[in-house]
Amino acid sequence: MGGKRRGLVVDGYSERWLRRGFPWVYPKEVEAGAGAAGRQVLVRSRSGEVLGRALTDEGWIAARVYRHDGGPLDQAWLSGVLDRAADLREELIDDRTTGYRLVHAENDGLPGIRVDWWGHHAVVILDSPAVHSLVGGVVAWLEARRSPRGVYLCYRRDPRDDRDPAGFSPAPGLVDGHEARDEVRVTERGVAFLVRPGDGPDVGLYPDMREVRAWMEPHWGGRSVLNTFAYTGAFSVHAALGGATEVVTLDLSEQALDRAEANFSANGLDPADWEFVQGDTFKGLDRFRRSGRRFDRVVLDPPAFSRGPGGVWSAKRDYPRLVAAAARVLAPRGWILAASNQGEVAPKAFRGHVAEGLKRAGRVGQELHWAREAADFPAGTWFPEARYLKVGVWRVLQR
Ligand SMILES: C[S@@+](CC[C@H](N)C(=O)[O-])C[C@H]1O[C@@H](n2cnc3c(N)ncnc32)[C@H](O)[C@@H]1O
């Protein structure tokens, strides 16, 4: 068929979604014109109408649509999209916060491309090498508008994509300017964190949690806190600065704990005054339960999947068990903060996991707060997959 002449032809189902602004075409929706990844194509309906301008891919997405009018993916268009994204962050982010998301992919009109801003460095995060042809323009815009000291490129792993980002080309690394020093100091609402832009996408701080950390600020004072899956200790540092009487920072990774200690120091807190525990969360919770140690606040922010001495952790399977174990080390009327960043777990299902865990421990909970990604991670109405983060705070009571 005349796929070459007509660009990428999609079926009626895809056409309806594209007309609503949805930015993806799936492989099964392509009727003609599929081919190598990274090609710029016009997307057309069966009847030949132009539905957009896209970059093709060969993974679980066949094409990402950038413009719905079919115009060129040139620098004028790209700068307009990036200016609009930057304007939002100027409205949202004050100068007490220097680490944030500048461009949130589909939700800012730039499918497959995220840009995080870390002090004076930018990290461009791609979902696929198929969108790489836009990176030069993003870097040019960053140089013109933001004067970064350095820009890094990296890839993000999507669990739906069976390709391994380790094999993606061009390789991740510095693409403009100078390497950052080993660690760069950024702030989240005035609280300091040391991040490594060259390690992107996971640089040492998850800014999407900023909102729930802000909400918790008045609720740490005079309380004992256990922060599990603590990573570099963002919740711990906030809790300690917020007046917590004790903070236990628990993580499997020795390196993460070293970085958590450094983050305490960066805020004038002496790590020697606080407790850092290397180990498996389940084992730690069990030890605290057996020794009778109790906490007023327990933070649960696990990864989707991990392998540790306590076995394999899978958030989908093990969340109720985790909540039950946490409930057993809570002081009377203590609070659990629980988070899930798995987009495929619906808020209702996640609340169900928490309720089930509390039930197993013979408790019930009162939901005090429900949060989503901070607003620099906006959710486009045209993109149903936008919201991935679920965070709740529950006060736990005896049944
Ligand atoms: C998604 S990060 C947590 C983010 C963190 N809560 C924050 O606010 O920045 C996941 C962390 O869980 C740790 N981890 C993974 N499996 C673990 C386990 N079984 N026990 C304890 N920590 C674990 C990893 O080392 C990593 O630091």
The ligand as a MOL file (V3000), in Angstrom:
LIG
                    3D

  0  0  0     0  0            999 V3000
M  V30 BEGIN CTAB
M  V30 COUNTS 27 29 0 0 0
M  V30 BEGIN ATOM
M  V30 1 C 12.0250 4.1960 45.4050 0
M  V30 2 S 13.4620 4.2860 46.4480 0 CHG=1
M  V30 3 C 12.7070 4.9880 47.8340 0
M  V30 4 C 12.6090 6.4880 47.7580 0
M  V30 5 C 12.6650 7.1740 49.0850 0
M  V30 6 N 11.5840 6.7390 49.9510 0
M  V30 7 C 12.6850 8.6890 48.9860 0
M  V30 8 O 11.8060 9.3420 49.5560 0
M  V30 9 O 13.5670 9.2240 48.3290 0 CHG=-1
M  V30 10 C 13.7340 2.6050 46.8610 0
M  V30 11 C 14.7680 2.3200 47.9480 0
M  V30 12 O 14.4120 1.0780 48.5390 0
M  V30 13 C 15.6030 0.3700 48.8730 0
M  V30 14 N 15.2300 -1.0430 49.0230 0
M  V30 15 C 14.8660 -1.9120 48.0510 0
M  V30 16 N 14.5080 -3.0940 48.5990 0
M  V30 17 C 14.6200 -2.9650 49.9320 0
M  V30 18 C 14.3570 -3.8280 51.0220 0
M  V30 19 N 13.9100 -5.0570 50.8370 0
M  V30 20 N 14.5640 -3.3460 52.2660 0
M  V30 21 C 15.0340 -2.0750 52.4640 0
M  V30 22 N 15.2840 -1.2190 51.4590 0
M  V30 23 C 15.0950 -1.6550 50.2140 0
M  V30 24 C 16.5600 0.6930 47.7610 0
M  V30 25 O 17.9010 0.4950 48.1880 0
M  V30 26 C 16.2170 2.1620 47.4630 0
M  V30 27 O 17.0550 3.0170 48.1940 0
M  V30 END ATOM
M  V30 BEGIN BOND
M  V30 1 1 1 2
M  V30 2 1 2 3
M  V30 3 1 2 10
M  V30 4 1 3 4
M  V30 5 1 4 5
M  V30 6 1 5 6
M  V30 7 1 5 7
M  V30 8 2 7 8
M  V30 9 1 7 9
M  V30 10 1 10 11
M  V30 11 1 11 12
M  V30 12 1 11 26
M  V30 13 1 12 13
M  V30 14 1 13 14
M  V30 15 1 13 24
M  V30 16 1 14 15
M  V30 17 1 14 23
M  V30 18 2 15 16
M  V30 19 1 16 17
M  V30 20 1 17 18
M  V30 21 2 17 23
M  V30 22 1 18 19
M  V30 23 2 18 20
M  V30 24 1 20 21
M  V30 25 2 21 22
M  V30 26 1 22 23
M  V30 27 1 24 25
M  V30 28 1 24 26
M  V30 29 1 26 27
M  V30 END BOND
M  V30 END CTAB
M  END
